[in-house]
Amino acid sequence: MTYVGQQELVLRLLAAALLGGLIGLDRELGGKPMGLRTLILVSLGSALMTLLAMELALVAGQREDLGEIDPTRIIQGVISGVGLIGVGALLQRDRRLRGATTGASVWLVGGIGIACGLGFYVAAALATGIGLFVLVGLGLVERWTRRRFGDD
């Protein structure tokens, strides 16, 4: 017995890649340092690690020699690792922090990947849609206010 069948496995990994890619496309089109490929890989890797954690917990539950395995600890490690990648996007230049939105985008796609890995497609799609609204829609508002009221 496995946690998910092969078709569901493929669906979850493809969903993670597609949804992470939508966020990554926005970053790519904006010329940001972590774009399409990076965010697809983060989302896909997060989904894979989540699937493996759930599979490992299922196998451990069937075998006494493995003991009890808590998949949430593995997912916690994924979240921490993705956060570390996101920190790599941060730069401080002229007393201003740059790359925070890219770092937050990396963290978001990690969560989207985890949701896909667990089969929470609606939550993953909703988070992607809201994330795109924040990046694109509020990005336009941000640029408009800077032009209208200055950069202070």
C-alpha positions in Angstrom: 0.0 0.0 0.0 1.2 3.5 -0.8 0.1 6.9 0.4 -1.1 7.9 -3.1 -1.4 6.0 -6.4 0.8 6.8 -9.4 -1.8 9.0 -11.2 -2.4 11.1 -8.0 1.3 11.4 -7.5 1.7 12.7 -11.0 -1.2 15.1 -10.6 0.2 16.5 -7.3 3.7 17.1 -8.7 2.4 18.7 -11.9 0.0 20.9 -9.9 2.9 22.0 -7.7 5.1 22.8 -10.8 2.2 24.6 -12.6 1.1 26.7 -9.6 4.7 27.5 -8.6 5.4 28.4 -12.2 2.6 31.0 -12.2 4.2 32.8 -9.3 7.6 32.4 -10.9 6.4 33.8 -14.2 5.5 37.1 -12.5 8.9 37.2 -10.9 10.6 36.4 -14.2 8.7 39.0 -16.2 9.7 41.5 -13.5 13.3 40.7 -14.0 13.7 39.5 -10.4 16.7 37.3 -9.4 14.5 34.2 -8.5 12.1 33.6 -11.3 10.3 30.9 -13.2 12.7 28.0 -12.9 13.6 28.6 -9.3 10.1 28.9 -8.1 8.9 25.8 -10.0 11.8 23.9 -8.5 11.0 25.1 -5.0 7.3 24.3 -5.3 8.0 20.9 -6.9 10.6 20.0 -4.3 8.3 21.0 -1.5 5.6 18.8 -2.9 8.0 15.9 -3.4 9.3 16.1 0.2 5.8 16.3 1.5 4.7 13.2 -0.4 7.8 11.3 0.7 7.1 12.3 4.4 3.6 11.0 4.1 4.8 7.8 2.4 7.4 7.3 5.1 4.9 7.7 7.9 2.6 5.1 6.2 5.4 2.6 5.8 6.6 3.2 9.3 3.1 2.5 10.6 3.1 -0.9 8.9 6.6 -1.9 10.2 7.4 -2.2 13.9 11.2 -1.9 13.3 10.9 1.7 12.0 9.1 3.1 15.0 6.8 6.0 14.8 7.5 8.7 12.2 5.9 12.2 12.4 5.6 13.6 8.8 5.0 17.1 10.2 8.6 17.2 11.3 9.8 16.6 7.7 7.3 19.3 6.5 8.7 21.6 9.1 12.2 21.0 7.7 10.9 21.8 4.2 9.5 25.1 5.4 12.7 26.0 7.1 14.8 25.1 4.1 12.6 27.1 1.8 12.8 30.0 4.1 16.6 29.9 3.9 16.4 30.0 0.1 14.1 33.0 0.4 16.6 34.8 2.6 19.1 34.4 -0.2 17.0 36.9 -2.2 17.5 39.7 0.4 20.0 42.4 -0.2 20.6 45.6 1.7 21.8 48.5 -0.4 21.8 52.2 0.6 20.1 51.4 3.9 17.2 49.9 2.0 16.2 46.2 2.0 15.7 44.7 -1.5 14.3 41.4 -2.4 11.9 40.9 0.4 9.0 40.3 -2.0 11.0 37.7 -3.9 11.9 36.0 -0.6 8.3 36.0 0.4 7.3 34.6 -3.0 9.8 31.7 -2.5 8.2 31.0 0.9 4.7 31.1 -0.7 5.5 28.6 -3.4 7.0 26.3 -0.8 3.6 26.4 1.0 1.8 25.9 -2.3 4.0 22.9 -3.0 3.3 21.4 0.4 -0.5 21.9 -0.2 -0.2 20.2 -3.5 1.8 17.3 -2.0 -1.0 16.8 0.6 -3.7 17.0 -2.2 -5.1 20.3 -1.0 -5.6 21.6 -4.6 -8.2 24.2 -3.8 -6.1 25.8 -1.1 -3.0 25.7 -3.4 -4.9 27.3 -6.3 -6.5 29.9 -4.0 -3.1 30.8 -2.5 -1.7 31.1 -6.0 -4.5 33.4 -7.1 -4.2 35.6 -4.0 -0.4 35.7 -4.4 -0.7 36.8 -8.0 -3.2 39.5 -7.0 -0.7 40.7 -4.4 2.2 40.6 -6.8 0.5 42.0 -9.9 -2.5 44.0 -8.6 -1.0 45.5 -5.6 2.3 46.0 -7.5 0.4 48.3 -9.9 -1.1 50.2 -6.9 2.3 50.5 -5.3 3.9 51.9 -8.5 1.0 54.3 -9.0 1.3 55.7 -5.4 5.1 56.1 -5.8 4.6 58.1 -9.0 1.8 60.1 -7.5 3.1 60.8 -4.1 6.9 60.3 -4.4 9.2 57.6 -3.2 9.3 58.7 0.4 
